[in-house]
Amino acid sequence: MARKKQFEEREILTKATNLFWKQGFHATSIQDLVNHLKINRASLYDTFGGKEELFNKALENYRNQSKEEVQSFLNNQSSVKEGLKNLFLLAITGKKETQENGCFVINCITELIPNSDNILEIATQNKEEFEGFFLEFLKKGVENGEVSPQKDIESIAAFLFVFYNGLKVVGKINSSKEELEKAIEVGLAIL
């Protein structure tokens, strides 16, 4: 008879995400995971397959959570310009762990690409999905007259993705909030 697991997988995944986020993939050993997650090595392997598999699940969990948060945030904005401004402000002043550690996806990209085809594929999917969110949001702006129908909203959506991620990276080096707010104003002038 199989033993019942003494842990909640979702909770372990969240803890693993936080450890990988703080230390990076390469700097995190299996022993670090065992110590931090407070599960034995056999349970880690039985449940998640190993360090790389756990990392991939942690990254996917983070991505899904981030996508849901951004999509929900944009869906609840009545004005496209104000909504984007608010999203960008949130990117520079948001969650404490993001301010301290940067964006987990961006950290993974900078640490693991070009040596990981899997991370490259995940990063490409992430880019396409976020550009899609921005494109749908811009279409709403065209419909309500906030964005000119003559604007190339597909190119603007691509720009917004780059800009959003750039803010997260620059925000990590402790640029002044005022400087970043001015950058947001300049970035939104494209609309």
Order of alpha helices (4+ residues) and beta strands (2+ residues): alpha-alpha-alpha-alpha-alpha-alpha-alpha-alpha-alpha-alpha
